[in-house]
Amino acid sequence: MSIMKSLKSTFRGNTRKWSVNTILISLPVILFFSSFLIGRYPLSPVEVIMTILAKIFPSLQVSAIASTVVWDIRLPRILAAVLVGAALSVAGAAFQGTFKNPLVSPDILGVSAGAGFGAAIAILIIGIPLITQISAFIWGLVAVKLTYVFGRSIKS
């Protein structure tokens, strides 16, 4: 009897993992495509699909407004949101892997404070947006390095 219970619990565990993985994979895909439908100018799913297919099959006729909304407004915003989210998740995973701590965050490490300090200095001294971003990035790295060095020295 114990073998049957073991097999049932194993099967239930795999089923649960499969369903969680299915949800975690399908939810971003569903949200990606539903993002085309939400906005100031309402589009139906058929309009969005026809607009996307019109790039592949030029013989399809779509309205110029729908084409502009999908290709020039919504798609760049959706792709930017996806890329920013992916970059933030990779940054979080890199922090957690580097420091071997699942609770580490940019606030705890001082990245936010270092980047804010670097941005403030660049704004006060130069005021050029690109230099401000570069300065914020460099000072954020300096803050993480200092946190890492101080943590190592205290641990020893």
N, C-alpha and C positions, 0 to 999 in steps of 0.2 A: 504494500500500500504506500509506503514511503516513497517508492520510485515514482508512482503516479503523481503524488503531491509535488515532488521535485520537478517533474516534467511540466506540470500545470503552472507552477510558479515561474519556471523558466520561460514558458510560452507567454505568460501574462507580462513578464518583464520585457520581452522582445516586442510584444504588441504595443506596450506603452511607449517604449523608445521609438518605435516606428511611427506611432501617431504623433508624438511630440516633434520628431524630425520633420514629418510631413507638414505640420502646422508651421514650424519655424522656417521652412523653405517656401511654402506657398503663401504665407502672409505678406512678405515683402513684394512678391510678384503681383499679388492681387492689389496691394496698395499702390504699386507702381502704375498699373493700368487704370485703376480707379482715379488716380490723380489727374488724368487727362479730362475727366468728366466734371471736375469740381473747379469752379472759378466764377469770375464776374460774367463771362459770356458762356452760357450753358451749351454743352455739346452732348449729343446722344452717343451711345456706344457705337452705333452704326456709322455716324459721321466720323468719329475718331478712326475707326477701322478703315473706312473708305479713304480717309485722308492719308493714312499711313500706306495703304496699298497703292494710292495714286503715284507715289514715288517709284514704286516697282513697275506698275502698269500705267504708263502715261495716258492710255486711252480712257481711263476712268475720269469722270467729271466731278470735281468737288468745288465748293464755294471758296472764293479767295479769302474770306474772313476765317473760315474753319482752318484752312491751310496755314494762315498767319498765326492763328491762336495755337494750333498744335505744334508747328515747327519752330516758330520764332519766340513764343512766350512760354508755353507749358513744358515742352521737352527740355529746353536748357535749364529751367528751374528744377525740374524733377531730377535731371542728371546731376545738377549741382548738389541737391539735397542728398542724393544717394552717395556721391563721392565724398561729401563732407562727413556723412555718417560713417562711411567705411574708414575714412582717415582717422576719425575720433576713436573708433573701435580698435584700430591697429595701434594707435598711440597708447590707448589704455592697456592693451595686451602687452605692448613693449615695456611699459612701466612695470606692470605686474611681473613680467618675466625677468626683467633686469634686477628688480629688488626682491624677487621671490616672496612677494607679499600680495595676496589677493585683494587687500583693502587699500592699496596705495592709490593716490589720486594726485592730480596736478596741484591741488590746493595744499595738500599735506607736504609735498616735496618743495614747495616754494616756486614752482614754475609760474603760476599766475602772478605772484608778487614780483618776481624777477622780470617777467615780460612787461608788466605794467610799469615798472621802474625804467626799463629800457625804452619803452615807448614814450614815457614822459620826458626823459632826457633828450631823446631825438626830436620831439615836438618843440621843446624849449630852445634847443640849440640850432636845429636846421629847419624843421617844419615840412620836409618833403615826405609825402606818404610812403614811398618805396623805402626810403632810408629809415623811416619810423618802423616799418614792418621788419626790416632786417635787424634793426637794433633790438626790437622786442624779442625776436627769435634768438639772437645771440645771448642776450641777458637771461632769457629763460633757460638756455643751456648752461650758462654760468651758474644759475641758481641750483639747478639739478646737480651739477658737478660738486658745488660746495656742500650741498646736503649729503651727497654720497661720501665725500671725503670726511666730513664731520661725523657722520654715522659710523664709518669704518674706524675712525680714531677713538670714538667713545666705546665701541664694541670691544676693542682689544684690551 
